[in-house]
Amino acid sequence: MYKITLLPDAEESFKKLDKPIQKRIAQKIDWISENADKIIHHPLTSLPADLRGLCRIKVGDYRILYWVYDDIKQIKIYEIEHRGKDYRSVKKP
């Protein structure tokens, strides 16, 4: 099992969501934590070098943006955002 860390932007975004959506996203984060070493992570493309390796997973109309650190078994949740938001708004935390 991987340790999960929510960065401040992700935590703030999570708190603003409706309770049913929060529940679905929390379940998906738990699932990622338990299966991180077994699943294929989908890195985003065309990002600045400081964001290289940022991955995404969809949860309904939302996506979770995260980094995986296999060497220390940790996942850092960068942001939780609506799928309609453009990736160009992604910037270094």
C-alpha positions as CSV (number, residue, x, y, z in Angstrom):
1,M,0.0,0.0,0.0
2,Y,1.3,3.5,-0.9
3,K,1.1,6.4,1.4
4,I,-1.2,9.2,0.1
5,T,-0.3,12.9,0.5
6,L,-2.8,15.6,-0.6
7,L,-1.1,18.8,-1.5
8,P,-2.8,22.0,-0.3
9,D,-4.5,22.8,-3.7
10,A,-5.9,19.2,-3.9
11,E,-7.2,19.4,-0.3
12,E,-8.9,22.7,-1.0
13,S,-10.5,21.4,-4.2
14,F,-11.7,18.3,-2.4
15,K,-13.4,20.2,0.4
16,K,-15.4,22.3,-2.1
17,L,-17.0,19.2,-3.8
18,D,-20.4,17.8,-2.9
19,K,-20.3,15.0,-0.4
20,P,-21.3,12.2,-2.9
21,I,-18.5,13.3,-5.2
22,Q,-16.1,13.5,-2.3
23,K,-17.0,9.9,-1.4
24,R,-16.3,8.6,-4.9
25,I,-13.0,10.4,-5.2
26,A,-11.9,9.2,-1.7
27,Q,-12.7,5.6,-2.8
28,K,-10.7,6.0,-5.9
29,I,-7.7,7.5,-4.0
30,D,-7.9,4.5,-1.6
31,W,-8.0,2.2,-4.6
32,I,-5.0,3.9,-6.2
33,S,-3.1,3.5,-2.9
34,E,-3.8,-0.2,-2.7
35,N,-3.1,-0.9,-6.4
36,A,-0.4,1.6,-7.4
37,D,2.1,-1.1,-8.1
38,K,-0.3,-3.0,-10.3
39,I,-2.0,-0.4,-12.4
40,I,-0.8,1.6,-15.5
41,H,-0.4,5.3,-14.6
42,H,-1.2,7.7,-17.4
43,P,1.2,10.6,-17.4
44,L,0.2,13.9,-18.9
45,T,2.0,15.1,-22.0
46,S,3.3,18.5,-23.0
47,L,3.9,19.8,-19.5
48,P,6.8,21.8,-18.2
49,A,9.8,19.9,-17.0
50,D,9.0,20.6,-13.3
51,L,5.7,18.8,-13.7
52,R,7.1,15.8,-15.6
53,G,5.6,12.5,-14.4
54,L,2.3,14.0,-13.4
55,C,-0.4,11.4,-13.9
56,R,-4.2,11.4,-14.1
57,I,-7.1,9.2,-13.4
58,K,-10.7,9.9,-14.1
59,V,-13.6,9.7,-11.6
60,G,-16.8,10.5,-13.3
61,D,-16.6,14.2,-14.4
62,Y,-13.5,14.8,-12.4
63,R,-9.9,13.8,-12.6
64,I,-7.2,13.3,-10.0
65,L,-3.8,14.6,-10.9
66,Y,-0.9,12.9,-9.0
67,W,2.7,11.8,-8.9
68,V,3.8,8.2,-8.0
69,Y,7.0,7.7,-6.1
70,D,7.6,3.9,-6.3
71,D,10.9,4.1,-4.5
72,I,9.3,5.4,-1.3
73,K,5.8,4.0,-2.0
74,Q,4.1,7.4,-1.9
75,I,1.5,9.1,-4.1
76,K,1.2,12.9,-4.0
77,I,-2.2,14.2,-5.1
78,Y,-1.5,17.4,-6.9
79,E,-5.1,18.5,-7.8
80,I,-8.6,17.3,-8.1
81,E,-10.4,19.1,-10.9
82,H,-13.4,19.0,-13.2
83,R,-12.6,17.3,-16.5
84,G,-13.6,20.4,-18.4
85,K,-10.7,22.4,-17.1
86,D,-7.8,22.8,-19.5
87,Y,-4.4,21.1,-18.7
88,R,-2.6,24.4,-19.6
89,S,-3.7,25.8,-16.3
90,V,-1.6,23.2,-14.5
91,K,1.4,24.9,-12.8
92,K,4.1,23.9,-10.3
93,P,2.8,23.6,-6.7
